[in-house]
Amino acid sequence: MSTPWQRTAEGANLLGPDGSLAVTIFEEITTLANRHGAINLGQGFPDEDGPAELGRIAQDAIANGNNQYAPGKGMPDLRAAVAEHQERFYGLTPDPETEIIITTGATEAIASAILSLTGPGDEVLTFEPFYDSYGAMIGLSGAKHTTAALLAPDFMPDLATLEDGFSPRTKMVIVNNPHNPTGAMFPVEVLSEVVRLAIKYDAVILTDEVYEHLTFGPRHIPVATLPGAADRTLTVSSAGKTFSFTGWKIGWLSGPARLVAAARTVKQFLTYSSGTPFQTAIAAGLRMDESFFTDAAATLRRKRDILSEGLRAAGLDVLPSQGTYFINADTAGLGITDATGLARRLPGLIGVAAIPVPVFCHPDGARRTRSLLRFAFCKKEELLEQAAGRLATLKDRM
Ligand SMILES: Cc1ncc(COP(=O)(O)O)c(C=O)c1O
């Protein structure tokens, strides 16, 4: 399996799958959406801010002079709040001193873990489609990116062949649950098989659980809670998704002290420390009443349903989404097998923008997913209704 992310001959930049410098299709679609005044359901960020009280806490923190570097591993109060959150929701008890660091979004947690623990000669296994930053970071680390296919319509891996993705060189396996871009949530059988194989091949598990609270039925199962997992699992999460403050870029990484310490050696030189006044606010957010978390998921579920309805009315096959901001739709029923081409035309055609799923894949996976589009539904209900209306005109305009 090839990796689409490679160094240039000068070793300076990353090259994307088509050989161009790594300006992503996200930017291209956003530019097209802006040019056509389209409703942008491409990138996953909410169009409404999170709880006003958290905004006020951040403003107070700025007004009260909390504007200098936070400690490198994060403010003690936020590390304590992350530990309390892990215990309250999952019964996990990480030590805030040695087993948690605060990062600049989940992105930096992922980068720090991959860059500190893997390198040339190692393999890193992800499911495919995969969140794009894994591929880029594995490319930067110099490790080889191997994949295990998630199969539509429910985007589960084939457990009978999952072991084929592992080898004695597998240094890390990355799990993303709930899963972007598909909205799949992996049941305990899948997660346990990943853990079993990680133990067998002595691999670290990096689990990205940024959508842990944005689920529409199934209970979220943190990998670290499974038997045998805790000692080899680094868990990533982020305030961006849970609290609808994606621009604050506050994330965290937790796991055994030796792995967290390794990641910190890289985090230290990526950013050193992360947004001081926002850390204070997110500590309060993590301590909010349980109803905040369940209400946020229920609101998002309604949004998912509005968009699903619109996609169905457009003649698309809607694939199940059990969590995240995203839902996939299959364009094959409309006779379209090139979702990437369609994604480039959609903003001009009907004034809606979406992301083609093949961008989250290597070439083989891109062929498997070539008719799929990813739509984000973390937008105001009125906007989603409007998008649904526009989508309903798709068949007539093609
Ligand atoms: C699966 C996944 N991981 C990580 C991130 C990045 O999170 P953050 O904004 O906290 O860096 C995202 C954002 O879209 C995501 O979807």
The ligand as a Gaussian input file, in Angstrom:
#p B3LYP/6-31G(d) Opt

LIG

0 1
 C      -11.441000      13.061000      13.983000
 C      -10.895000      14.408000      14.282000
 N       -9.797000      14.513000      15.035000
 C       -9.243000      15.700000      15.319000
 C       -9.794000      16.863000      14.848000
 C       -9.116000      18.173000      15.162000
 O       -9.548000      18.680000      16.356000
 P       -9.020000      20.089000      16.899000
 O       -9.759000      21.155000      16.178000
 O       -9.311000      20.040000      18.356000
 O       -7.574000      20.171000      16.613000
 C      -10.937000      16.808000      14.061000
 C      -11.524000      18.055000      13.510000
 O      -12.255000      18.046000      12.538000
 C      -11.505000      15.550000      13.768000
 O      -12.608000      15.446000      13.019000

